[in-house]
Amino acid sequence: MSASKTPSKTPFVPTDPLGLDELLSPEDLAVRDTVRTWAADRVLPHIAQWYEDGELPGIRELARELGSIGALGMSLTGYGCAGASAVQYGLACLELEAADSGIRSLVSVQGSLAMYAIWKYGSEEQKERWLPGMAAGELIGCFGLTEPDVGSDPAAMRTYAKRDGGDWVLNGRKMWITNGSVAAVAVVWAQTDEGIRGFAVPTDAAGFSAPEIKHKWSLRASVTSELVMDDVRLPADAVLPGVTGLKGPLGCLSHARYGIVWGSMGAARSAFETALDYARTREQFGKPIGGFQLTQAKLADMALELHKGILLAHHLGRRMDAGTLRPEQISFGKLNNVREAIDICRTARTILGANGVSLEYPVMRHATNLESVLTYEGTVEMHQLVLGKALTGLDAFR
């Protein structure tokens, strides 16, 4: 037997208690630090005001800046995209959502939904037309799947595209569409006589409009819109030729859900670090509240779930890079990490007491944002049923 090794003298780092940074390459760390620095400079000084005002001013400038650091469609290859690894894309999502879920949503919808749909299913002409500008942030895209009366059951969508000579005529409505009012192109999914098809719709087409949705209590620093299509006439080459059926939009959703697995941990990290700092400095009964057993128990439980979630995200990222990641595993990550992130935010709020509801601290903002993240890209119930079907072999969806 080999002699037992002496305990490591490596210092314990409260913000990285498991030493997870050791899993990252220098390139991974460089991507993470680039996005973290951008978010610290361009988002964090303003985000509380943006959230309070319910707007995201200068979104086009922000998109161009995100394009300049390679954050848009960053895991895609060619057409001006960065060709980053899945882990690097995940790290970017984590850093963006540590600033605000609305900023990460801007990037996710642009890259993982709109750009990915065109990159995966579009013609070469569509890719050349749209992707370089979208990668640079010069063009913003959106993704139209959810409808006013159709959410978790996209097969029941009512938006319809009908052939008319050599053209398509598109009618319908989509709801809760991130980036919709500022998009240059909308990837819209519609019923057709041959099955569900995707269309790259220029938003300046006659009959297309995208009124912005106001009065939100979540994702307030994000542009959310309705898409209205009233006899929108499109040329034959507007349809995405590479896919027919629900596997098209569902494939895009899997790509976006993967980013949420990482992003939700960014919101959780921000809340945890805020609570940890507060517990070290806030005094009650003559000492910092971090010195009381109940507060330490909360911090320990938060740290456990936060870093288990990051480890899970990293594992899924490695599987995606290896080409072995399954949709059920993405559901596993999305279901766990968003639920735990919300719980971390709520616990952090209790440590901050009344200050936890103030926009001077990010905790309540993250908590309310995560209520949207919990629902979009598949509700808790849908991911539970995905896993239930995978575990039992029995379909409980219908």
KEVOKOL-605656 format. One record per residue (C-alpha): residue number from 1; x negated, y negated, z negated. Coordinates in nm, 4 decimals. Layout:
% residues N
NUM, X, Y, Z
...
***
This chain:
% residues 398
1, 0.0000, 0.0000, 0.0000
2, -0.1141, -0.3518, 0.0717
3, -0.1715, -0.5826, -0.2177
4, 0.1175, -0.8109, -0.2956
5, 0.0745, -1.1627, -0.1719
6, 0.0716, -1.4549, -0.4078
7, 0.3739, -1.6832, -0.3940
8, 0.3568, -1.9515, -0.1274
9, 0.2335, -2.2901, -0.2348
10, 0.4277, -2.4507, 0.0495
11, 0.6311, -2.7308, -0.1104
12, 1.0071, -2.6971, -0.1338
13, 1.1749, -2.9524, 0.0942
14, 1.5305, -3.0383, -0.0190
15, 1.6326, -3.1367, 0.3340
16, 1.4921, -2.8115, 0.4802
17, 1.5097, -2.5605, 0.1954
18, 1.4749, -2.2538, 0.4195
19, 1.1910, -2.3940, 0.6266
20, 1.3987, -2.3759, 0.9436
21, 1.1778, -2.6294, 1.1189
22, 0.9233, -2.3485, 1.1460
23, 1.1565, -2.1833, 1.3983
24, 1.1206, -2.4794, 1.6341
25, 0.8527, -2.5305, 1.8973
26, 0.6739, -2.8635, 1.9431
27, 0.8978, -2.9225, 2.2452
28, 1.2079, -2.8533, 2.0356
29, 1.0922, -3.0968, 1.7692
30, 1.0165, -3.3622, 2.0303
31, 1.3698, -3.3374, 2.1722
32, 1.5214, -3.3517, 1.8249
33, 1.3125, -3.6509, 1.7206
34, 1.3876, -3.8401, 2.0419
35, 1.7628, -3.8059, 1.9950
36, 1.7409, -3.8756, 1.6211
37, 1.5468, -4.1970, 1.6852
38, 1.7905, -4.3098, 1.9545
39, 2.0889, -4.2476, 1.7255
40, 1.9218, -4.4303, 1.4357
41, 1.8481, -4.7330, 1.6530
42, 2.1622, -4.7542, 1.8655
43, 2.4460, -4.5951, 1.6697
44, 2.3931, -4.5964, 1.2941
45, 2.3674, -4.9749, 1.2525
46, 2.7058, -5.0236, 1.4219
47, 2.9103, -4.7069, 1.3823
48, 3.1033, -4.8063, 1.0687
49, 3.2282, -5.1222, 1.2408
50, 3.3096, -4.9360, 1.5617
51, 3.5037, -4.6802, 1.3607
52, 3.6897, -4.9453, 1.1633
53, 3.7746, -5.1341, 1.4832
54, 3.8817, -4.8140, 1.6597
55, 3.6669, -4.8705, 1.9668
56, 3.3387, -4.7773, 2.1300
57, 3.2108, -5.0997, 2.2846
58, 2.9402, -5.0808, 2.5462
59, 3.0138, -4.7160, 2.6228
60, 2.8731, -4.7449, 2.9747
61, 2.5473, -4.8883, 2.8435
62, 2.5288, -4.6132, 2.5823
63, 2.5859, -4.3545, 2.8551
64, 2.2996, -4.4961, 3.0617
65, 2.0719, -4.4880, 2.7587
66, 2.1692, -4.1285, 2.6869
67, 2.0950, -4.0486, 3.0483
68, 1.7524, -4.2095, 3.0195
69, 1.6556, -3.9755, 2.7336
70, 1.7874, -3.6713, 2.9213
71, 2.0840, -3.6018, 2.6933
72, 2.3534, -3.5740, 2.9634
73, 2.3912, -3.2282, 3.1133
74, 2.0577, -3.1593, 2.9492
75, 2.0781, -2.7784, 2.9614
76, 2.1635, -2.7811, 3.3337
77, 1.8991, -2.7563, 3.6040
78, 1.8500, -2.9672, 3.9151
79, 2.0341, -3.2808, 4.0287
80, 1.8471, -3.4984, 3.7793
81, 1.9331, -3.2806, 3.4771
82, 1.6694, -3.2126, 3.2139
83, 1.6781, -2.8326, 3.2288
84, 1.6380, -2.8107, 2.8500
85, 1.6865, -2.4920, 2.6525
86, 2.0124, -2.4115, 2.4764
87, 1.8405, -2.4617, 2.1408
88, 1.7194, -2.8051, 2.2468
89, 2.0680, -2.8991, 2.3616
90, 2.2017, -2.7799, 2.0270
91, 1.9494, -2.9876, 1.8352
92, 2.0577, -3.2918, 2.0364
93, 2.4217, -3.2250, 1.9486
94, 2.3321, -3.1948, 1.5805
95, 2.1509, -3.5285, 1.5791
96, 2.4258, -3.7052, 1.7724
97, 2.7007, -3.5792, 1.5430
98, 2.4956, -3.6695, 1.2376
99, 2.5539, -4.0227, 1.3667
100, 2.9187, -3.9687, 1.4663
101, 3.1360, -3.6976, 1.6204
102, 3.2605, -3.9478, 1.8780
103, 2.9111, -3.9939, 2.0193
104, 2.8536, -3.6200, 2.0384
105, 3.1954, -3.5845, 2.2059
106, 3.0928, -3.8364, 2.4714
107, 2.7865, -3.6235, 2.5496
108, 2.9654, -3.2872, 2.5235
109, 3.2503, -3.3829, 2.7558
110, 3.0108, -3.5393, 3.0042
111, 2.7610, -3.2517, 3.0108
112, 2.9263, -2.9337, 2.8878
113, 3.2663, -2.9865, 3.0475
114, 3.2715, -3.2258, 3.3434
115, 2.9136, -3.1785, 3.4664
116, 2.9065, -2.8089, 3.3847
117, 3.2284, -2.7467, 3.5805
118, 3.0857, -2.9150, 3.8901
119, 2.7423, -2.7534, 3.8451
120, 2.8884, -2.4045, 3.7921
121, 3.1860, -2.4036, 4.0278
122, 3.1392, -2.6950, 4.2665
123, 3.0184, -2.7048, 4.6250
124, 2.6733, -2.8324, 4.7088
125, 2.8321, -3.1494, 4.8429
126, 3.0214, -3.2041, 4.5152
127, 2.7057, -3.1461, 4.3133
128, 2.5077, -3.3937, 4.5198
129, 2.7871, -3.6488, 4.5060
130, 2.8479, -3.6467, 4.1328
131, 2.5754, -3.4836, 3.9245
132, 2.2749, -3.7160, 3.9727
133, 2.4779, -4.0213, 3.8731
134, 2.6330, -3.8370, 3.5805
135, 2.2943, -3.7130, 3.4564
136, 2.1684, -4.0720, 3.4650
137, 2.4756, -4.2009, 3.2840
138, 2.5653, -4.4226, 3.5779
139, 2.8866, -4.2254, 3.6258
140, 3.1025, -4.1009, 3.3390
141, 3.3166, -3.7897, 3.3707
142, 3.6112, -3.6409, 3.1868
143, 3.7786, -3.2993, 3.1757
144, 4.1543, -3.2600, 3.2087
145, 4.2953, -2.9354, 3.0691
146, 4.5156, -3.0060, 2.7650
147, 4.8641, -3.1389, 2.8399
148, 5.1263, -3.3169, 2.6253
149, 5.3190, -2.9915, 2.5774
150, 5.0399, -2.7395, 2.6397
151, 4.7372, -2.7014, 2.4152
152, 4.6236, -2.3557, 2.3091
153, 4.8040, -2.1836, 2.5985
154, 4.6462, -2.3403, 2.9096
155, 4.8019, -2.0780, 3.1356
156, 5.1322, -2.2594, 3.0788
157, 5.0043, -2.5894, 3.2195
158, 5.2532, -2.7838, 3.4294
159, 5.0136, -2.9977, 3.6321
160, 5.0484, -2.8779, 3.9894
161, 4.8542, -2.9226, 4.3122
162, 5.0244, -2.8429, 4.6408
163, 4.8728, -2.8228, 4.9857
164, 4.9995, -3.0794, 5.2348
165, 4.8363, -3.0227, 5.5710
166, 4.4628, -3.0476, 5.5083
167, 4.5075, -3.2329, 5.1794
168, 4.6105, -3.1527, 4.8243
169, 4.8765, -3.3517, 4.6379
170, 4.8313, -3.3508, 4.2605
171, 5.1022, -3.4256, 4.0033
172, 5.1006, -3.3952, 3.6267
173, 4.9710, -3.5287, 3.2972
174, 4.6809, -3.4435, 3.0712
175, 4.6500, -3.5504, 2.7080
176, 4.3763, -3.6174, 2.4503
177, 4.1097, -3.6614, 2.7168
178, 3.7752, -3.7934, 2.5928
179, 3.6147, -4.0516, 2.8267
180, 3.9296, -4.0639, 3.0414
181, 3.9726, -4.4412, 3.0646
182, 3.6075, -4.5048, 3.1569
183, 3.5484, -4.2050, 3.3839
184, 3.4538, -4.2263, 3.7496
185, 3.5461, -3.8613, 3.8066
186, 3.7981, -3.6384, 3.6328
187, 3.7713, -3.2612, 3.6525
188, 4.1397, -3.1691, 3.6496
189, 4.2765, -2.8161, 3.6247
190, 4.6102, -2.7487, 3.7924
191, 4.8450, -2.4726, 3.8948
192, 4.8484, -2.3961, 4.2672
193, 5.0176, -2.1347, 4.4818
194, 4.6935, -1.9354, 4.4669
195, 4.6307, -1.9678, 4.0936
196, 4.4733, -2.2237, 3.8624
197, 4.2166, -2.4385, 4.0430
198, 3.9840, -2.7192, 3.9406
199, 3.9628, -3.0515, 4.1252
200, 3.6991, -3.3251, 4.1185
201, 3.9272, -3.6276, 4.1207
202, 3.7833, -3.9779, 4.1786
203, 3.9587, -4.1931, 3.9239
204, 4.0072, -4.4750, 4.1745
205, 4.2367, -4.2510, 4.3800
206, 4.5848, -4.3915, 4.4406
207, 4.8359, -4.2593, 4.1908
208, 4.5770, -4.1831, 3.9199
209, 4.5798, -4.3732, 3.5906
210, 4.4272, -4.3168, 3.2461
211, 4.5914, -4.5208, 2.9700
212, 4.3885, -4.5181, 2.6492
213, 4.5353, -4.3561, 2.3370
214, 4.5263, -4.5831, 2.0329
215, 4.6247, -4.5526, 1.6647
216, 4.3992, -4.2542, 1.5920
217, 4.2768, -4.1750, 1.2412
218, 4.0021, -3.9505, 1.3763
219, 3.7348, -3.9965, 1.6455
220, 3.8046, -4.3670, 1.6302
221, 3.4667, -4.4550, 1.7858
222, 3.5542, -4.2597, 2.0983
223, 3.7539, -4.3296, 2.4134
224, 4.0560, -4.0970, 2.4210
225, 4.3086, -4.1147, 2.7022
226, 4.6031, -3.9680, 2.8823
227, 4.5574, -3.8788, 3.2483
228, 4.8587, -3.9467, 3.4711
229, 4.8651, -3.8120, 3.8273
230, 5.1517, -3.9289, 4.0423
231, 5.1246, -3.7914, 4.3967
232, 4.7461, -3.8182, 4.3957
233, 4.6356, -3.7209, 4.7458
234, 4.2991, -3.5465, 4.7616
235, 4.1007, -3.4140, 5.0569
236, 4.0481, -3.0422, 5.0912
237, 3.6920, -3.0700, 4.9652
238, 3.8046, -3.2023, 4.6249
239, 3.8818, -2.8500, 4.5004
240, 3.6036, -2.6666, 4.3159
241, 3.5462, -2.3674, 4.5448
242, 3.3605, -2.1435, 4.3012
243, 3.6424, -2.0233, 4.0763
244, 4.0139, -1.9435, 4.0673
245, 4.2035, -1.8734, 3.7461
246, 4.1610, -1.9499, 3.3791
247, 3.8070, -1.8138, 3.3679
248, 3.7003, -2.1485, 3.5175
249, 3.8094, -2.3835, 3.2388
250, 3.7491, -2.1208, 2.9707
251, 3.3888, -2.0832, 3.0858
252, 3.3432, -2.4580, 3.0476
253, 3.5019, -2.4518, 2.7028
254, 3.2584, -2.1849, 2.5875
255, 2.9707, -2.4110, 2.6856
256, 3.1233, -2.7037, 2.4950
257, 3.2086, -2.4936, 2.1889
258, 2.8469, -2.3919, 2.1609
259, 2.7512, -2.7581, 2.1217
260, 3.0114, -2.7952, 1.8462
261, 2.8499, -2.5108, 1.6498
262, 2.5418, -2.7316, 1.6211
263, 2.7135, -3.0692, 1.6140
264, 2.9363, -2.9921, 1.3176
265, 2.6252, -2.9180, 1.1139
266, 2.5014, -3.2675, 1.1952
267, 2.8088, -3.4208, 1.0325
268, 2.7652, -3.1836, 0.7392
269, 2.3974, -3.2728, 0.7047
270, 2.4743, -3.6435, 0.6956
271, 2.7363, -3.5918, 0.4237
272, 2.5099, -3.3628, 0.2199
273, 2.2087, -3.5934, 0.2351
274, 2.4275, -3.8890, 0.1411
275, 2.5607, -3.6992, -0.1615
276, 2.2135, -3.5817, -0.2612
277, 2.0726, -3.9333, -0.2519
278, 2.3724, -4.0686, -0.4400
279, 2.3447, -3.8010, -0.7092
280, 1.9821, -3.8935, -0.7704
281, 2.0546, -4.2635, -0.8216
282, 2.4101, -4.2977, -0.9540
283, 2.4083, -4.3010, -1.3350
284, 2.6852, -4.2017, -1.5705
285, 2.6602, -4.1211, -1.9428
286, 2.3056, -4.2485, -1.9431
287, 2.1499, -4.0419, -1.6642
288, 2.1782, -3.9705, -1.2890
289, 2.4827, -3.7584, -1.2085
290, 2.2520, -3.5173, -1.0268
291, 2.1321, -3.4098, -1.3695
292, 2.4706, -3.2625, -1.4627
293, 2.5386, -2.8946, -1.4062
294, 2.8632, -2.9370, -1.2122
295, 2.7030, -3.1782, -0.9651
296, 2.4046, -2.9484, -0.9178
297, 2.6401, -2.6562, -0.8520
298, 2.8140, -2.8583, -0.5815
299, 2.4853, -2.9581, -0.4200
300, 2.3573, -2.6008, -0.4272
301, 2.6734, -2.4663, -0.2616
302, 2.6659, -2.7406, 0.0015
303, 2.3013, -2.6680, 0.0825
304, 2.3755, -2.2959, 0.1157
305, 2.6543, -2.3425, 0.3681
306, 2.4764, -2.6190, 0.5601
307, 2.1580, -2.4256, 0.6200
308, 2.3323, -2.0938, 0.6811
309, 2.5310, -2.2778, 0.9467
310, 2.2181, -2.4221, 1.1078
311, 2.0583, -2.0771, 1.1030
312, 2.3690, -1.9329, 1.2710
313, 2.3580, -2.2061, 1.5354
314, 1.9910, -2.1365, 1.5998
315, 2.0591, -1.7628, 1.6387
316, 2.3381, -1.8295, 1.8896
317, 2.1116, -2.0689, 2.0766
318, 1.8433, -1.8064, 2.1138
319, 2.1039, -1.5639, 2.2421
320, 2.2263, -1.8201, 2.4941
321, 1.8717, -1.8793, 2.6138
322, 1.8281, -1.5026, 2.6497
323, 2.1541, -1.4691, 2.8437
324, 2.3106, -1.2410, 2.5804
325, 2.5545, -1.4773, 2.4071
326, 2.9168, -1.3627, 2.4195
327, 3.2248, -1.5884, 2.3961
328, 3.3332, -1.4080, 2.0778
329, 3.0050, -1.5044, 1.9160
330, 3.0634, -1.8684, 2.0054
331, 3.4052, -1.8399, 1.8385
332, 3.2294, -1.6957, 1.5344
333, 3.0041, -2.0003, 1.5168
334, 3.2689, -2.2625, 1.5893
335, 3.5136, -2.1170, 1.3366
336, 3.2568, -2.0900, 1.0581
337, 3.0573, -2.4060, 1.1064
338, 3.3403, -2.6543, 1.1498
339, 3.5321, -2.5147, 0.8517
340, 3.2209, -2.5282, 0.6349
341, 3.1313, -2.8767, 0.7582
342, 3.4719, -3.0079, 0.6497
343, 3.4313, -2.8438, 0.3099
344, 3.0844, -2.9967, 0.2710
345, 3.2236, -3.3416, 0.3530
346, 3.5066, -3.3033, 0.1036
347, 3.2680, -3.1902, -0.1691
348, 3.0321, -3.4759, -0.0896
349, 3.3242, -3.7153, -0.1269
350, 3.3851, -3.5895, -0.4815
351, 3.0215, -3.6575, -0.5729
352, 3.0506, -4.0124, -0.4444
353, 3.3773, -4.0635, -0.6309
354, 3.5688, -4.3713, -0.5177
355, 3.2712, -4.4825, -0.3102
356, 3.3293, -4.1752, -0.0967
357, 3.6254, -4.3394, 0.0755
358, 3.4290, -4.6514, 0.1683
359, 3.2900, -4.7030, 0.5170
360, 2.9683, -4.8138, 0.3487
361, 2.9037, -4.4405, 0.3315
362, 2.9543, -4.1958, 0.6228
363, 3.1269, -3.9164, 0.4330
364, 3.4950, -3.9941, 0.4867
365, 3.4284, -4.0927, 0.8492
366, 3.2697, -3.7541, 0.9122
367, 3.5519, -3.5747, 0.7307
368, 3.8252, -3.7380, 0.9386
369, 3.6307, -3.6847, 1.2625
370, 3.5897, -3.3164, 1.1833
371, 3.9667, -3.2765, 1.1605
372, 3.9699, -3.3361, 1.5377
373, 3.6678, -3.1143, 1.5937
374, 3.8478, -2.8386, 1.4026
375, 4.1321, -2.8539, 1.6554
376, 3.9731, -2.9261, 1.9920
377, 3.7961, -2.6628, 2.2013
378, 4.0111, -2.4005, 2.0291
379, 4.1959, -2.4245, 1.6995
380, 4.1054, -2.2214, 1.3912
381, 4.3896, -1.9841, 1.4703
382, 4.2728, -1.9232, 1.8268
383, 3.9195, -1.8385, 1.7177
384, 4.0529, -1.6114, 1.4439
385, 4.2543, -1.4255, 1.7068
386, 3.9569, -1.4058, 1.9429
387, 3.7550, -1.2424, 1.6668
388, 4.0485, -1.0275, 1.5564
389, 4.0879, -0.8907, 1.9064
390, 3.7148, -0.8243, 1.9339
391, 3.7098, -0.6468, 1.5974
392, 4.0213, -0.4323, 1.6440
393, 4.0565, -0.3996, 2.0192
394, 4.4187, -0.5160, 1.9790
395, 4.5557, -0.8335, 2.1403
396, 4.7602, -1.0453, 1.8983
397, 4.7900, -1.3506, 2.1229
398, 5.1291, -1.2462, 2.2544
***
